[in-house]
């Protein structure tokens, strides 16, 4: 939140500088006509110095590389700049409000109202600015009108107080609307946890902080086991209530220094605290993950349903050496799926070996799509012999050789083909080629008692499998 609002304030600085320097030239001219040229010139030089300070602050703001501490320091400087900026405009009011004979006092009143309006329009994202500045700026006007000593001065004092209240109300309402909009944009509607957008920004800031401290932190990616079964069997309302209870348990179990967000569906993610050593970070991450597993496995009661679920958690450590937040989440996801593959209800710490294995899996999956088109698959026939070593049959075996991967074992690409659905086309190709070969052997007078082709269960369950076999 602080970063978003600081960015807004940064954009206001050039406008504030322009609204100060350009009208300020007119005030020098008016001061020269009224015989107070030097005080007006000194005021303008002070204004110029404050404006240069503001431009410097504008250029110092670097959203991509500022950590939380740097952002806090920058915000404090902007706070000081804003106080100085409006104090200078209050100073010109005091300077000109005494010049009633030349009419400059009326210009001073207009200036004070204009400066207060600018404060209400530009400073509303930060209550530390508009809450003290607006009342103080209008209080000066109230005192000025009250000091006239005439009945109309008292009326103008009341009007000034009312105007100050209206400007304060407008700024405060805008601030509350900004808070509500920001909360809606950064929170999950169902669980009231932070959402993916907030998590992405939080992780980016954490990575910047790690660069300055050379510390270590961790991600915990939590995915509920068999949540889809709950949704399908008990309904989405029960599933939503279950997610709300899961979110509540996670919030209660997590230490204060950890950040929790819902990525979507039944996936949650935790950003850990910073630790000086990798060993301590690893120990704390695994300890917290085990605690979360234990609390998530306790019985849930939703609409008289007693529900038992577990979770799989992927752990990804990161430090100042890591630069890509997207890769961190992806690698935590890899570790989480390793936990699922190992039987679920477990914790897996991401390693580079996992990354290599997943990259190889993805490469096989990608190249397997083109294996049939490029005729890279070959069938080998393993002979079957009887006790007299006579060939009585053959078993069809598929082999794949790719220019990039070389020889790929069936133990590697067959499971991937089944997962992706490519096994249907692959199996059909094997059946057609094997039957063509068997037919060719028969025409050559080679008769076999047995000829076997391995069929995947997924291919066998395909709606057109029987029809395709009959056509062969």
Buried (B, 14 or more C-beta within 10 A) or exposed (E): EEBBBBEEBBEBBEEBBEBBBEBBEEBBEBBEEBEBBEBBBEBBEBBBEBBEBBEEBBEBBEEEEBBBEBBEEBBEBBBEBBBBBBBBBBBBBEBBBEBEEBEBBEBBBEBBBEBBBBBBBBBBBBBBBBBEBBBBBBBBBBEBBBEBEEEEEEEBBEEBBEBBEEBBEBBBEBBEEBBEEBEEEBBBEEBEBBBBEBBBBBBBBBBBBBBEBEBBBBBBBBBBBBBEEBBEEBEEEBBBBBBBBBBEBBEEBBEEEBBBBBBEEBBBBBBBBBBEEEEEBBEBBBEBBEEBBEBBBEEBEBEEBEBEBBBBBBBBBBBBEBEEBEEBBBBBBBBBBBBBEEEBBBBBBBBEEBBEEBEEBEEBBEBBEEBBEEEBBEBEBEEBEEEEEEEEBBBBBBBBEBEEBEEBEEEBBBBBBBEEEBBBBBBBBBBEBBBEBBEEBEEEEEEBEEBEBEBBEBBEEBEEBEEBEEEE
